[in-house]
Amino acid sequence: SGTNGLSSNVIPYSANTNSQSGDPGDGGIIWNNSSQTSSTSIIIDHLDSNNEDIDVILGLIQVNQRIIIQDKNNSNNYQIWSVSGTPTNASNYWTYPVSLVDSAGTGSSNFSNGEELLLFITAFQGSSGTSGSSGTSGSSGTSGTSGTSGSSGTSGSSGTSGR
């Protein structure tokens, strides 16, 4: 079997730094801490910046998946998060318990309010399952035919006469 595959989704959003809880507004992402990289949860609206409803995709995010938030115009500015707990749905947005994995550039401190972002959701990569049980043994084959008898040996010499 081959190695496990990965995929990701890229979705346009914008930073909302006006609050740290509740509905982030259409196309918005908020962090539960004004120092974004100290946050323990990220809140993502079910509508992206294109006003497309991606609630189904957001509902598929699971514990241990990665969420990457990147400046739309500069890939050097980003935050990488690991989902650390069960996400919750609040009708118009999702809240994800997270822990920071890495960050760089201006995204390593804070994205500014209204900044255009790209949200990357990496697909969950499950571990390999356990091996299945062994199959039953096959039946024994039939016995082969007997071989031919060998030829008789030569007679030995006679012994000496007794007295």
C-alpha positions in Angstrom: 0.0 0.0 0.0 1.1 3.6 -0.6 1.7 6.4 1.9 -1.2 8.3 3.3 -2.2 11.3 1.1 -2.9 14.9 2.2 -5.0 17.7 0.7 -5.9 21.2 1.8 -8.5 23.9 1.2 -7.6 27.5 0.6 -10.3 30.0 1.6 -10.3 33.8 1.5 -11.1 35.6 4.9 -10.2 38.8 6.7 -8.9 39.6 10.2 -11.4 41.0 12.7 -9.5 42.4 15.6 -12.4 44.4 17.1 -13.4 41.6 19.5 -12.2 38.4 20.9 -15.4 36.4 21.1 -18.8 35.9 19.4 -19.6 36.1 15.7 -16.6 37.4 13.7 -19.0 38.7 11.0 -19.2 37.6 7.4 -15.8 36.6 6.0 -14.1 37.2 9.4 -11.7 35.4 11.7 -11.2 36.4 15.3 -8.7 35.3 17.9 -9.7 35.0 21.6 -6.7 37.0 22.7 -5.6 40.5 21.6 -2.1 39.0 21.3 -3.2 36.6 18.5 -0.4 34.0 18.9 -1.3 33.7 22.6 -4.8 32.6 21.7 -6.4 29.3 22.7 -9.2 29.5 20.2 -9.9 30.8 16.8 -13.4 31.7 15.6 -14.2 31.5 11.9 -17.4 32.7 10.3 -19.3 30.2 8.1 -19.2 32.7 5.2 -15.9 33.4 3.6 -14.8 36.7 2.0 -16.6 35.8 -1.2 -19.8 35.4 0.8 -19.7 31.6 0.1 -21.1 29.4 2.8 -18.5 26.8 3.7 -20.1 25.5 6.9 -19.8 21.9 5.7 -16.0 22.2 5.2 -15.6 23.9 8.6 -17.6 21.2 10.2 -15.2 18.5 9.0 -12.2 20.0 10.9 -11.1 17.6 13.6 -8.7 17.5 16.5 -5.0 17.4 15.4 -5.7 19.0 12.0 -3.7 22.1 11.1 -5.2 25.5 10.4 -2.9 28.0 8.6 -3.7 31.7 8.5 -1.6 33.6 6.0 -1.5 37.2 4.8 -3.1 37.0 1.3 -0.4 39.3 -0.2 2.7 38.0 1.6 3.3 34.3 2.3 6.1 35.2 4.8 3.3 36.4 7.3 1.5 33.4 8.7 0.3 31.5 11.8 0.1 27.7 11.9 -2.3 26.2 14.5 -3.1 22.7 15.6 -6.7 22.0 16.6 -6.4 20.9 20.2 -10.0 20.1 21.1 -13.5 19.5 19.7 -14.7 22.3 17.5 -18.1 23.9 18.4 -20.7 25.2 16.0 -22.7 28.4 16.9 -25.1 28.5 13.9 -23.1 31.2 12.0 -19.5 30.5 13.0 -17.2 27.8 14.4 -14.9 28.0 17.4 -11.7 25.9 17.3 -9.6 25.2 20.4 -6.1 25.6 19.1 -2.4 25.7 20.1 0.2 27.6 18.1 2.6 25.5 16.1 4.6 28.2 14.3 4.3 31.8 13.1 6.5 34.2 11.1 6.5 37.8 9.7 3.9 40.3 10.9 1.6 37.3 11.4 3.9 36.1 14.2 2.5 39.0 16.3 -0.8 40.1 15.0 -2.7 40.5 11.7 -4.3 44.0 11.5 -8.0 44.6 11.4 -9.5 44.1 7.9 -6.3 42.5 6.6 -7.0 40.1 3.8 -6.1 36.5 4.7 -6.0 33.0 3.3 -7.2 30.2 5.5 -5.6 26.8 4.7 -7.2 23.7 6.2 -5.1 20.7 5.9 -6.9 17.4 5.5 -6.8 15.0 8.4 -4.3 12.3 8.0 -5.3 9.2 9.9 -3.0 6.6 11.1 -2.8 3.2 9.4 -5.2 0.6 10.7 -4.3 -2.7 12.4 -3.4 -5.6 10.2 -6.2 -8.1 9.6 -6.2 -11.6 10.9 -4.5 -14.4 9.0 -6.6 -16.6 6.8 -7.3 -20.3 7.4 -4.8 -22.8 6.3 -5.5 -24.6 3.0 -6.2 -28.3 2.9 -3.4 -30.8 2.5 -2.6 -32.1 -0.9 -3.0 -35.8 -2.0 -0.1 -38.2 -1.4 2.2 -38.8 -4.4 2.7 -42.2 -6.0 5.3 -44.6 -4.6 8.6 -44.9 -6.4 9.8 -48.1 -8.1 11.7 -50.7 -6.1 15.5 -50.8 -6.5 17.3 -53.8 -8.0 18.6 -56.6 -5.7 22.2 -56.6 -4.7 24.7 -59.4 -5.6 25.1 -62.4 -3.4 27.9 -62.4 -0.9 30.8 -65.0 -1.1 30.5 -68.3 0.9 32.2 -68.6 4.2 34.9 -71.1 5.0 34.1 -74.6 6.1 34.2 -75.5 9.7 36.4 -78.3 11.3 
